[in-house]
Amino acid sequence: MPLAIFGGGRIRTNTPAENAYNALQAANQQIALRQLRLSTGKRINSPADDVAGYITSRALLSRVGSLRSALNAVGDAKNVTGIAMDGLDNISSLVTKIKEAASSAASGALGTDEKVSLAQAAYRLAEQIQTVVNSTVFGGKELLANTFSADFVIGFRADNTLITIGIDLTTANSFAVNLNVQGNSNFAGVTGLDLTSLNAVSASDLGIFSSTQISTTLSSLATALDNITNFAAYIGGITNRLDSQEAALQTQITNYNAAISRIEDADVALEQLELIKAQFLQQSSVISLAQANQFPQVFLQLLV
C-alpha cells in the first residue's frame, strides 16, 4: 500500500515520484489484464488468474469431453438399432407375403401347378430375406445373422468408470432369432421351419405346401412373424433408452458448459468498466509523476 511520504526538500530521493511511478505501473498492469480478458472473452487465461477456478474449470472441461464421446457412442448405437429395425421391417413384410402365399396354397380350389408356382414365388421372397440379412451391416458386421454383439459407452460415473449398454442382436426374449435362410432349419426361432423347403415343392411332392403339412407351415410362419415382431420391439425398446440417454447427455453437456462459463468467462461489462477506471488512473498517474519530478528542480534553485 503506497504512503504519501514527504519530509522536507530533497533532491537525491524523490519518494512522491516513486509512488506515482508505482501507481502508473499498477494502472498499466490493470489495463493489460482487462484488455486481455476482453480480447479473449475469458476471465481465467492462466492458472495464476484464479488457481481454484482453473482447477475446477479444467475438471469440468474433461467431464464434458467424456460426455461428448459418450454422446457419439449413443449415436453409433442408435445407428445400429435403426439399421436393424429397418431390416427387420423389410423381413417382416417378406414373411407376411410368404404366409399369404401359403394361405393361398391351402385353398382346395387351386391345382398342383398353381401351388408349385406359389411355392416358387415364396422361395424368391425367402431369397430376398437372405439378401436383406446379408446386407444389413454396420461396421463390417452383419446385424441380423446371429453374429452381432457390441457394448457402447453411454456415460461415465463420478469416478470416471464406464456406463455401457450391451446390444446383442442375436437373442431377444430368451429365444434365438436366426434369420438366415440358407442352411437353417430353425428360421426366426421356429424349430423345423426351413424356408429353403419352398424350393423343393414340386408337382410330384408338394412338401410343406401339401394338405398334410400346410397347417403346420402356416402355424410356423405365423410364429416366425410374431418372433420377428417381438425382436423388432426388443430393439425398439433399446432405441427408446438410447433416445433418453441422448437427451440426458445433451442436457448435462449444456449444464456443464454453463458452469464452465460462469467460472471461466469474462463479464464484458465489468471488464470494460474496470478498463476505463484503469485508464483514468493511468492518466492521473502520469500527471502526478510529471508534477513529482518537478520538485527536485525547485529545490536545486536554492543552491544557486
TAFENKA-V942565 format. One line per field, one symbol per residue. phi: phi as a letter, one per 40 degrees, with the letter a starting at -180 (. if undefined). psi: psi as a letter, one per 30 degrees, with the letter a starting at -180 (. if undefined). burial: I if it has 24 or more other ideal C-beta (glycine too) atoms within 12 Angstrom, else O. A space follows every 50 residues. Layout:
phi = ???
psi = ???
burial = ???
//
This chain:
phi = .cbccaagcbbcbbcdccccccccccccccccccccccccgbcbbadcca cccccccccccccccccccccccccccccccccccccccccdcccccccc ccccccccccccccccccccccccccccdcccccccbaggbccbbfbcaa bbcbibcccgccbbbcbbccbafgbcbcccccgbbbcfgbcgcbcccccc caccacfcccccbccccccccccccccccccccdcccccccccccccccc cccccccccccccbcccdcccccccccccccccccccccccccccdcccc cccc
psi = kkkikkiajkfekieeeeeeeeeeeeeeeeeeeeeeeeefgkejflffej eeeeeeeeeeeeeeeeeeeeeeeeeeeeeeeeeeeeeeeeeeeeeeeeee eeeeffkffkleeeeeeeeeeeeeeeeeeeeeeffikkhgkkfgghfkkl kkjglklegglkjlkkjjgflkhgkkijgkekgjghkhgjkfjjfffeff klefjfbfglfffeeeeeeeeeeeeeeeeeeeeeeeeeeeeeeeeeeeee eeeeeeeeeeeeeelkjeeeeeeeeeeeeeeeeeeeeeeeeeffeeeeff fff.
burial = OOOOOOOOOOOOOIOIIIIIOOIIOOIOOIIOIIOOIIOOOIIIIOOOOO OOIOOOIOOIOOIIOIIIOIIOIIIIIIIIIIIIIIIIIIIIOIIIIIIO IIOOIIOOOOOOOOIIOIIIIIIOIIOIIIIIIOOIOIOOOIIIIIIIOI OIIIIIOOOOOOIOIOIIIIOIOOOIIIIIIOOIOIIIIIOOIIIIIIIO IOOOOIIIIIOOIIOIIIOIIIIIIIIIIIIIOIIOOIIOIIOOIIOOIO OIIOOIOOOIOOIIIIOOOOIOOIIOOIOOIIOOIOOIIOOIOOIOOOOO OOOO
//
